[in-house]
Amino acid sequence: MDIGAIATVVSTDSLAQVQGQAQVLVLKKALDIQAESAIQLIQAVPQSLPVQPGQPGALINTHA
């Protein structure tokens, strides 16, 4: 194996490592954006008002 072939293998391996690291960083960024979006959606859900006695849903029959 000559020096040129060794350099090509090392260069190709280094490029693959850099590409792999870049893909991981892009994935992490995408997951962060998705998490932020999920939090915003959860916060956008209106809070329900408590059910007053005598209204439907005030009592739950646990013996049925």
C-alpha positions as CSV (number, residue, x, y, z in Angstrom):
1,M,0.0,0.0,0.0
2,D,1.5,3.3,-1.0
3,I,1.4,6.6,0.8
4,G,-1.3,8.0,-1.5
5,A,-3.6,5.1,-0.8
6,I,-3.1,5.5,2.9
7,A,-3.8,9.2,2.7
8,T,-7.0,8.6,0.7
9,V,-8.2,6.1,3.3
10,V,-7.5,8.4,6.2
11,S,-9.1,11.3,4.4
12,T,-12.2,9.3,3.6
13,D,-12.5,8.1,7.2
14,S,-12.1,11.6,8.5
15,L,-14.8,12.9,6.1
16,A,-17.1,10.1,7.2
17,Q,-16.6,11.1,10.9
18,V,-17.2,14.8,10.2
19,Q,-20.4,13.9,8.2
20,G,-21.6,11.7,11.0
21,Q,-21.0,14.4,13.6
22,A,-22.8,16.9,11.5
23,Q,-25.8,14.6,11.1
24,V,-25.9,14.1,14.9
25,L,-25.9,17.8,15.4
26,V,-28.7,18.4,12.9
27,L,-30.7,15.6,14.6
28,K,-30.2,17.2,18.0
29,K,-31.3,20.6,16.7
30,A,-34.4,19.1,15.0
31,L,-35.3,17.3,18.3
32,D,-34.8,20.6,20.2
33,I,-37.1,22.4,17.8
34,Q,-39.7,19.7,18.1
35,A,-39.6,19.8,21.9
36,E,-40.1,23.6,21.8
37,S,-43.0,23.2,19.5
38,A,-44.6,20.5,21.8
39,I,-44.2,22.8,24.8
40,Q,-45.9,25.7,22.9
41,L,-48.8,23.4,21.9
42,I,-49.3,22.2,25.5
43,Q,-49.2,25.8,26.8
44,A,-51.7,26.8,24.1
45,V,-54.4,24.4,25.4
46,P,-56.9,26.4,27.4
47,Q,-57.3,25.4,31.0
48,S,-60.7,23.8,31.8
49,L,-62.9,25.3,34.4
50,P,-63.7,23.2,37.4
51,V,-67.1,21.5,37.3
52,Q,-69.6,22.9,39.7
53,P,-71.7,20.6,41.9
54,G,-74.9,19.7,40.1
55,Q,-73.5,20.0,36.6
56,P,-72.9,17.0,34.4
57,G,-69.5,15.5,35.2
58,A,-69.5,16.7,38.8
59,L,-69.9,13.2,40.2
60,I,-68.2,10.1,38.9
61,N,-70.0,6.8,39.7
62,T,-67.1,4.5,40.6
63,H,-69.4,1.6,41.5
64,A,-71.0,1.3,38.1
